[in-house]
Amino acid sequence: MALQARQTRVSNSSMMTFSEKMKRFSWGLFLPMILVLVISELVLFSAGGGSWHPFAISQLMKIFMGLIVFFFAAFTDIKIWIKSAYIIYAVAFIMIIMVTFVGHTGMGAQRWLDLGLFHVQPSEFIKISLVLVLSRYFSWMNWKDSIEIKNYIIPIILMVLPFSLIVMQPDLGTAISVGLITVVMFFITGAKRQWFIIAGILAILAAPVVWFGGLHDYQRDRIITFIDPDHDSKGAGYQINQAKIAFGSGGLVGKGYLSGTQSQQSFLPEKQTDFIFTMLGEEFGFAGTFLLLLIYGTIIAVLFWMAKTCRNRFGQLFCFGFMLNFFIYYFINISMVLGLIPTVGVPLPLMSFGGSSLLSLMFGFGLCQNAHINKDQQLSAKGF
């Protein structure tokens, strides 16, 4: 009888009322997310010289749009998202193809689609759609399926197609993210360890080809500057050197809100986008950056808990995959601005000015909430 009652609850979980769904809503994920968005608005207000224009007011509108996307993703029947996974991926991929032919060029790269009122960067959406489609694909696998190499052919194709086009844009940071997301999804699915060793060896052997034939001159300059910071201090090294000066001068508690000299006097390029963490460090010091990292860590912990408590394979994989995607975002960005890795164009999640990254992340957070709300429901979809 107890088993029948539980099965009834599981089967009816997709027909929960809105109030029942709200009882399962994770405020532990939602509130830290909102807190980061508030910090973002404060820093963008400062980046505008103490004005809502041009960054803070524009980003606030994007945040409202993102919240709409978040709640729509969180409360729509999760089976609809599972069934639509390949369609969502196809739309994102078609947008990347369109960038190749009619894309808008900015900052030396062709990464955006001009939609009139705003620009969209499709490569940001492909990351979340890739997590969704891989979670959909692998949700049906058991242990025996996960060690069959034939079952990884389709996922490899799903990764390689957008990866190749993103590299051509060029957008090396996003391409690296796409590759890492796929590799770790393979790992948590149960792929054989020797496959990763072979892939690593092939990557090392391919490094000279990539260096001489796959990288643009400015990308090689960034790597050389990373190895030798004084190589081109007024050219390729200018941005990272200014970032180090700004971040280091913040000290323990920072120079004070609206008082960062490097950022307010425009010595720090891209202070509102890729280098916003540096501006936070200059004005709020170690205390401010530590607080942000603490909030990020809380988000990661909640996503990990969601994945572990989810009783269906799709929810587990998506929460783990999105957790990885979120971690890669801020790990690469913060490592870049601190000079720990070469400069690549990866925004700081929920912080950097821009809509594409924000909307894609809010969609992912919404799907994680949806998976958590439906954590007791049996969800899977056979094969491709």
PyMOL commands that set and color helices and strands:
alter all, ss='L'
color gray80, all
select helices_A, chain A and resi 2-11+13-15+18-24+27-47+56-75+78-83+85-102+122-138+143-146+149-168+172-189+193-214+217-227+238-249+261-264+276-309+313-337+356-373
alter helices_A, ss='H'
color red, helices_A
select strands_A, chain A and resi 104-106+109-114+119-120
alter strands_A, ss='S'
color yellow, strands_A
deselect
rebuild
show_as cartoon
